[in-house]
Amino acid sequence: MKAPDITVKLYIHHNQFNPVPFVATCDMSRWSGLTLIDVREITIPAPQLSAGEITQKCVEQLRRQQSSIIDSAHVQASAIEDRIKNLQCIEHFPAAMTSR
């Protein structure tokens, strides 16, 4: 069974603050600085994926999400460790010197 094609309208705007055209999927001309200059409808073929390929894509996405969470946790844990060390330095009193 063939997947249906995807049709989308693209709204092309001129941005007074940037010479590069701004493209959106809705008319953004009601916002200051954007002027609608053209509307184009495009059709693209939908990807044909098997159930196994979809599962693999889901796994890849979850692995990226997992990696991002782990990276964020490491950064936060490192920042907390730095704060702990700073507090320990502030509270640290050198040991009393002993005479020989």
Contact map, one row per residue, 1 for C-alpha under 8 A:
1110000000000000000000000000000000000000000000000000000000000000000000000000000000000000000000000000
1111000000000000000000000000000000000000000000010000000000000000000000000000000000000000000000000000
1111100000000000000000000000000000000000000011110000000000000000000000000000000000000000000000000000
0111110000000000000000000000000000000000000011000000000000000000000000000000000000000000000000000000
0011111000000000000000000000000000000000001111000000000000000000000000000000000000000000000000000000
0001111100000000000000000000000000000000001111000000000000000000000000000000000000000000000000000000
0000111110000000000000000000000000000000111100000000000000000000000000000000000000000000000000000000
0000011111000000000000001000000000000000111000000000000000000000000000000000000000000000000000000000
0000001111100000000000001100000000000011110000000000000000000000000000000000000000000000000000000000
0000000111110000000000111100000000000011110000000000000000000000000000000000000000000000000000000000
0000000011111000000000111111000000011111000000000000000000000000000000000000000000000000000000000000
0000000001111100000011110000000000011111000000000000000000000000000000000000000000000000000000000000
0000000000111110000011100001100001111100000000000000000000000000000000000000000000000000000000000000
0000000000011111001111000000000011111000000000000000000000000000000000000000000000000000000000000000
0000000000001111111111000000000011100000000000000000000000000000000000000000000000000000000000000000
0000000000000111111000000000000011000000000000000000000000000000000000000000000000000000000000000000
0000000000000011111000000000000010000000000000000000000000000000000000000000000000000000000000000000
0000000000000011111110000000000000000000000000000000000000000000000000000000000000000000000000000000
0000000000000111111110000000000000000000000000000000000000000000000000000000000000000000000000000000
0000000000000110011111000000000000000000000000000000000000000000000000000000000000000000000000000000
0000000000011110011111100000000000000000000000000000000000000000000000000000000000000000000000000000
0000000000011110000111110000000000000000000000000000000000000000000000000000000000000000000000000000
0000000001111000000011111000000000000000000000000000000000000000000000000000000000000000000000000000
0000000001110000000001111111000000000000000000000000000000000000000000000000000000000000000000000000
0000000111100000000000111110000000000000000000000000000000000000000000000000000000000000000000000000
0000000011100000000000011111000000000000000000000000000000000000000000000000000000000000000000000000
0000000000100000000000011111110000010000000000000000000000000000000000000000000000000000000000000000
0000000000101000000000010111111001110000000000000000000000000000000000000000000000000000000000000000
0000000000001000000000000011111111110000000000000000000000000000000000000000000000000000000000000000
0000000000000000000000000011111101000000000000000000000000000000000000000000000000000000000000000000
0000000000000000000000000001111111000000000000000000000000000000000000000000000000000000000000000000
0000000000000000000000000000111111000000000000000000000000000000000000000000000000000000000000000000
0000000000000111100000000000101111100000000000000000000000000000000000000000000000000000000000000000
0000000000001111000000000001111111110000000000000000000000000000000000000000000000000000000000000000
0000000000001110000000000001100011111000000000000000000000000000000000000000000000000000000000000000
0000000000111100000000000011100001111110000000000000000000000000000000000000000000000000000000000000
0000000000111100000000000000000000111110000000000000000000000000000000000000000000000000000000000000
0000000000111000000000000000000000011111000000000000000000000000000000000000000000000000000000000000
0000000011110000000000000000000000011111100000000000000000000000000000000000000000000000000000000000
0000000011110000000000000000000000000111110000000000000000000000000000000000000000000000000000000000
0000001111000000000000000000000000000011111000000000000000000000000000000000000000000000000000000000
0000001111000000000000000000000000000001111100000000000000000000000000000000000000000000000000000000
0000111100000000000000000000000000000000111110000000000000000000000000000000000000000000000000000000
0000111000000000000000000000000000000000011111000000000000000000000000000000000000000000000000000000
0011110000000000000000000000000000000000001111100000000000000000000000000000000000000000000000000000
0011110000000000000000000000000000000000000111110000000000000000000000000000000000000000000000000000
0010000000000000000000000000000000000000000011111000000000000000000000000000000000000000000000000000
0110000000000000000000000000000000000000000001111100000000000000000000000000000000000000000000000000
0000000000000000000000000000000000000000000000111111110000000000000000000000000000000000000000000000
0000000000000000000000000000000000000000000000011111110000000000000000000000000000000000000000000000
0000000000000000000000000000000000000000000000001111111000000000000000000000000000000000000000000000
0000000000000000000000000000000000000000000000001111111100000000000000000000000000000000000000000000
0000000000000000000000000000000000000000000000001111111110000000000000000000000000000000000000000000
0000000000000000000000000000000000000000000000001111111111000000000000000000000000000000000000000000
0000000000000000000000000000000000000000000000000011111111100000000000000000000000000000000000000000
0000000000000000000000000000000000000000000000000001111111110000000000000000000000000000000000000000
0000000000000000000000000000000000000000000000000000111111111000000000000000000000000000000000000000
0000000000000000000000000000000000000000000000000000011111111100000000000000000000000000000000000000
0000000000000000000000000000000000000000000000000000001111111110000000000000000000000000000000000000
0000000000000000000000000000000000000000000000000000000111111111000000000000000000000000000000000000
0000000000000000000000000000000000000000000000000000000011111111100000000000000000000000000000000000
0000000000000000000000000000000000000000000000000000000001111111110000000000000000000000000000000000
0000000000000000000000000000000000000000000000000000000000111111111000000000000000000000000000000000
0000000000000000000000000000000000000000000000000000000000011111111100000000000000000000000000000000
0000000000000000000000000000000000000000000000000000000000001111111110000000000000000000000000000000
0000000000000000000000000000000000000000000000000000000000000111111111000000000000000000000000000000
0000000000000000000000000000000000000000000000000000000000000011111111100000000000000000000000000000
0000000000000000000000000000000000000000000000000000000000000001111111110000000000000000000000000000
0000000000000000000000000000000000000000000000000000000000000000111111111000000000000000000000000000
0000000000000000000000000000000000000000000000000000000000000000011111111100000000000000000000000000
0000000000000000000000000000000000000000000000000000000000000000001111111110000000000000000000000000
0000000000000000000000000000000000000000000000000000000000000000000111111111000000000000000000000000
0000000000000000000000000000000000000000000000000000000000000000000011111111100000000000000000000000
0000000000000000000000000000000000000000000000000000000000000000000001111111110000000000000000000000
0000000000000000000000000000000000000000000000000000000000000000000000111111111000000000000000000000
0000000000000000000000000000000000000000000000000000000000000000000000011111111100000000000000000000
0000000000000000000000000000000000000000000000000000000000000000000000001111111110000000000000000000
0000000000000000000000000000000000000000000000000000000000000000000000000111111111000000000000000000
0000000000000000000000000000000000000000000000000000000000000000000000000011111111100000000000000000
0000000000000000000000000000000000000000000000000000000000000000000000000001111111110000000000000000
0000000000000000000000000000000000000000000000000000000000000000000000000000111111111000000000000000
0000000000000000000000000000000000000000000000000000000000000000000000000000011111111100000000000000
0000000000000000000000000000000000000000000000000000000000000000000000000000001111111110000000000000
0000000000000000000000000000000000000000000000000000000000000000000000000000000111111111000000000000
0000000000000000000000000000000000000000000000000000000000000000000000000000000011111111100000000000
0000000000000000000000000000000000000000000000000000000000000000000000000000000001111111110000000000
0000000000000000000000000000000000000000000000000000000000000000000000000000000000111111111000000000
0000000000000000000000000000000000000000000000000000000000000000000000000000000000011111111100000000
0000000000000000000000000000000000000000000000000000000000000000000000000000000000001111111100000000
0000000000000000000000000000000000000000000000000000000000000000000000000000000000000111111100000000
0000000000000000000000000000000000000000000000000000000000000000000000000000000000000011111110000000
0000000000000000000000000000000000000000000000000000000000000000000000000000000000000001111111000000
0000000000000000000000000000000000000000000000000000000000000000000000000000000000000000001111100000
0000000000000000000000000000000000000000000000000000000000000000000000000000000000000000000111110000
0000000000000000000000000000000000000000000000000000000000000000000000000000000000000000000011111000
0000000000000000000000000000000000000000000000000000000000000000000000000000000000000000000001111100
0000000000000000000000000000000000000000000000000000000000000000000000000000000000000000000000111110
0000000000000000000000000000000000000000000000000000000000000000000000000000000000000000000000011111
0000000000000000000000000000000000000000000000000000000000000000000000000000000000000000000000001111
0000000000000000000000000000000000000000000000000000000000000000000000000000000000000000000000000111
